[in-house]
């Protein structure tokens, strides 16, 4: 009966390893998410730059 415990642990570890390796590929949803993240970051940078320009104009 003790060997059954080791077999179950080995099967569980094998499944966990298989799932973790299977998730390494970047799917279309992840690519879209990265594109959206980059776009939001770019827009934020543009807004910050515009705010800095407005602040400079108001100071002069």
N, C-alpha and C positions, 0 to 999 in steps of 0.2 A: 504494500500500500504506500510505502514511503517513496517508491520510484514514481508513482503517479503524480505526486506533488511536484517532483522535478520536471516531469514531462509537461505538466500544465504551465509551470513557470517558463520553461523553454518555449512553449507555443506562444504564450503571451508576449514574451520578449521579441520573438520573431515577428509577430503581428505588429507590435509597436514599431519596430525597425522598418517593416515594410510600409506602414502608413507614413512614417516620417520621411522616408525616401520618396514616396509617391507625391508628397506635397512640395517637393523641391522645384517642380516645373511651374513656370509662371503662366497662368491661364489668361483668357481675355478679360475677365473681370478685374484681375489684379493689375493688368496693363492699363485698363481704363482708369482704375483708382489712382495709379501713379501719375497718369496724365492729368487727371483732375487736381491732384495734390500740387503738381508743378504749376498748373494754370492759376490756382488760387494763390500760390506763393508769388508768382509773377505779378498778379493783379495787386496783391498787397504791397509789393515793392514799388509798383507804379504809383499807387496811392500815397505811399510814404514820400516818394520823390516829389510828387505834386504838392503835398503838404509842406515840404521843405522849401520849395520854390515860392509858395504863397507866403510863407513866414519870412523869407528873405525880402520879398517885395514890400511887405508890411513894415519891416524894420527900416527900410530905406526911404 
